[in-house]
Every structure is written in structure tokens, then in C-alpha cells.
Amino acid sequence: MIELKSVSKQYGDTLVVDGVDLTLPKGGVTSIIGPNGAGKSTLLSMMSRLLPMSTGWIGIDGLDVTKTRGDVLARRLSILRQDNHMTARLTVRDLVAFGRYPYTKDRPTGEDKVHVDRALGFLDLQPLADRFLDELSGGQRQRAFVAMVLCQDTDYALFDEPLNNLDMRHAAGMMRLLRRAADHFNKTIVLVLHDINFASCYSDHIVAMKAGKVAFQGAPDAVMQASVLTEIFNTDMAIHEIAGRKIAVFY
């Protein structure tokens, strides 16, 4: 379980995250949605200690993220940020193997190779394993970074816009893979998503943010309401049920 108590982040006079109290359930997929500037990515970065809080407390299964040793936290929680820039010329296999660093400290074992091969297979990256990252398309690189996070084999995996650079087919495939990681490997997956319909179709829990605060949260059926989404995004929404799933239309 991820707990946040009175969490805020302020830059000068600008309050980006404003006193958030939130409990994210263990297991399954939680999606964080909201307009640009709502504080979604900032909140995710504070959960993983990539960004310090201005005020508040965050716990991962009771561990204070600000006080827990880095190597201990890295075995419990992993994160993929939006801005993944790798200057070193690495192969896909080398990148994915970085996910094992909290365990190996650069001394990989046979067990680590099993994790690397499993992550490559899970993301269908075996044909690209020995290709260099700068030889790949944006979507292929994104899948490689997701494989690295899954290879870290943490109970909690946080993804900030994991669908970046992916076309429709690969975006849908990525969401199916993350859903499967939660279901088959008992992971807790937390996503920041701009596509509210992917959130509706693949999540167990949705958190909707606006102006640095949690405005609504609940099961997809509760959040995917025209009145809720219209208020969150300041855009007229219509909700249709298609194949048993609620889809927002806003064109």
C-alpha cells in the first residue's frame, strides 16, 4: 500500500501539489489522470523519492520513502519517468540488465539473466536484444525502458506516461502487458495517463487530479461519469458504454 499524508510540492510561490492525502491499494492497476499542470507527474516523482516533498509523508508498505535506504527502496519500488535520455551507447539487453543493479551491484548471476530474458520476452524484445538503443524507433526504445523497470522485479512499479511515442497498436499492447504484469506477477502498477479511455479499460482504480489536488477517485465506473470528467478537464464529455466498458467522447 502506498500512503500519502498532507503531501505538497511548492516552487517559489507556485503550489504544484497541494496537501494530498491518498491511499493507493496494493495490487492491480491504478491510473492517475487529469489535465496538464494538475500535479500528476510531480506526485509520482515524490512517491519514488526522485523529487523531494515540500511538506508531508509518503510510505510504501509503511516504509518512509525519505528515510529508507536507497538499495532497500529500489527492491520495493521502481519508476519509469517521461524523460528517458540515455547518452551511453547501450544495447537493449544492457539497458534491461540495469534493472537488476539493486540486487547485483554489477555482479550479475544466473538468476539475474533469467529476469533479463523474462523481461525481454514479456515485451517481445528478443529480436532487438543486441541492437543499440539509438538504432531503434521511439516506440521500441519505450518498450525497452519498460522492460528495464519490470526486470527490477519490484512489488510496486510506477510509470509516468508509458504510452509516449507508441502508436495505437503498441499503446494498446503496452496496456495489456502492464495489466498482465499486475495480474500474473502480483505487481502494483501505478500509471500517469493522458488517455482516459485506456484508464477506464485497464484500471482497477482511478485517481483524478486537478490544480494539485485529488478531485475524485474510485473504480472506473465511478470516475467515468460525464459530470466528473467535464469538471476535471473543463471540456464537455459524453460517456458511452461499449462492450461493457465506459468510453469518453469529447470531440
N, C-alpha and C positions, 0 to 999 in steps of 0.2 A: 504494500500500500504506500502511495506517495501522499504525504500530508503537507499542506502549506498553511501557515498561520500568519496573518497580517503582513503578507509579503508585498513590498513596494520596491520600485526602482525609479530613481529620480536623476535626471541630468540637468544640473542647474535649476532653473525654475520649472522645468518640464517634468511632470509626473507621468511616466510611461506605463508603469504598473502601479495600481492604486489599492493597497490594502486587501490583497486577495486572500480569502480563506477558501480552501479547496481540498477535497479528499478524492484522489483518483483510485478506483478499485484495482485490486490485484487480479491479473489475468485478463485476457480478451484485448479488444482494441478500443482505445479512447481517442477521439478526434477533437482537436481544438480548432474552432472556426471563428470567423469574424472579419471585418473589413481591414484594409491596410491601416497600420497605426494603432491597432487595438491592443497591442502588447503581447501577442501570441508567441512570437519567436523569443522575445525578451524573457517571458515566463519560462519557456522551455530551457533557455540557456542558464537561468538561475537554478532550475531543478538539477542540472548536471554540473553545477559549480563552474561553468565556463564564464559566468558573469556574476560578480558579487551583488548581493542584495543591498539596498539602502536600509531597509528595516525588515524584520520578520524572521521566520524559522521555516526550514524545509527538512523533512525527514523521509528517508527511504527505508521502509520496514523498521522505523524507529531510530535509524542512524542519522545523526545530524550531518547534513552534507557539508557544512562548513568546518566540521571538526574531525570527520572520518579521514583516515589516512588515504592518500590517493590510490595506492595499489589495491586497497580493500574496496574502495568505492568503484574502481574500474572493473572489479569482478562482479559487481552487483548491477551496474548501470552503464549503458553505452549510449552514444548520441551521434547522429549524423546532422551536421549543420547545412545551411543553404550554400554557404560559400566554401566549397571544397576545392582548394587550389594546391596542387602538388607540383613543386618545382623539380624535384628529383625525377630522373627518368627511370620509372619502375615498370615492371610487368604487372599484369593483373594479379598473378599469383603472389608476387611480392607484396602488393598492396593488401590483399586479403589476409596474408600472413601477419600483417601488422596488428590485426585484431587479437592475436594471441600474445602480444607483448606483456600484458599484465600477468600472464602465467609463466611465460618462458624467460623473460628478461634477455632476449636474443639467444637463448639456448633451446631451440625447438626440439621436441621429442616426436616419437612416432604418433602419439596421441594428438599432438598439435597438427600433424599432417592430415590426420583423419578429419579434424574440424575444418581445415582449409579445403580439403576435397569435398566435404559435405556442403560447405557454403558455395563453392563454385558450381556444384551440381544443382543446388537449390535455385540459383539464379541463372541456370543454363549458360554458364560462362566457361565450361571446359574447352570449347573450341577457341576461346580467346585467351586462355590462361597464360600463354607465353608471349602475347602481344604487349607492346608498350602502351601505356595509357594515352600518350599523345598520338597514337595511331588509331584511336577509337572515336566513334561518334559520341556526342554529348550524352545520348541515352545509354550507350554501352558503358561509358565511364560512370554514370549514375548508378547503374546496376552493380558495378564493381565496388563502389563505395558502400552500397547497401550490404553486399556480401561481406565486406570487412567488418561492418557493425555486427552482423549476425554471427560471424566467426568468433567474435569476442565472447559469445555464449553467456550473456548476462540475463538475469531474470527480467530486467527492465531495459527496453530499447526505445530511445526517443528519436524521432525523425522529423526534421524541420523541412517541410515541402519536399518529400521524397519523390514527387512526380515531376520535378523540374526536368526539362529537356526531354521528356518522354512523350511520344505520340499517343494517340488514343489506345491503340492495341497494347502498347507496352505499359501505359499507365494502368489500364485495367488489369493486365497481367501482374504488375507490381502490387496492386491492392490485393489480388488473390493470394500472392505469395506471402504478404505480410499477415493476412488473415490466417493462412495456413500455419505460419510460424507461431502465431498465438495459440491456435487450436492444437497443433500436433506436438509442439515443443514446449507448451505451457509457458510461453513468454507473455509479458505485459508490454503491449505495443502502444506508444503514445505518439500521435501524429499531429503536426500542424498542417492543415489542408486549406487550400482556397476553394477547391471544388466541393461544394456542399452536397452534391449528389453522390459522390464517392463516399463522403462521410456517412450519408444516410444508408447506403447499401452495404457497407462493410464494417460499421462500428457497432459496439455494444453500448457505448456511452458517448455523448457529445457534450462538449463544453463550448458555449458561445460567449465570446468576449466582445466588449465594446468600450472604447475610451479607457482602457486599462483595467476594467472591472469585469468580473464574471456576471453576465447579464442573465443567462439561462443555462441550465444543464439538465441532462436526463437521458432517457432512452431515445433513439432516433424518432420514434413515433411522437414523442412529446415535444421534441425540438423542431421537427419538420412540420411546422404549422405556419400558415401564411401570415398570421398576425405576429408570430415570434420573429420570423425571418425578415419581414418587412421592417420591423422595428430595429433589428440588428444592423441591417445593411442599408436602411433608408432607401429601399427600392421596392416597388410593388412586386409581390410574389404571388404565384398561383401554385398550389400543390396538387399533383395528380398521383394516383396510385396505379403503378404499372407492375404487373407480375408480383403483386404483393408488397412492393416497395414504394415509398413515398419519394417522388421526384419533384424538385422545384423548377418552375419555369419562370424566367424573368426577362425574356427577350422582348 
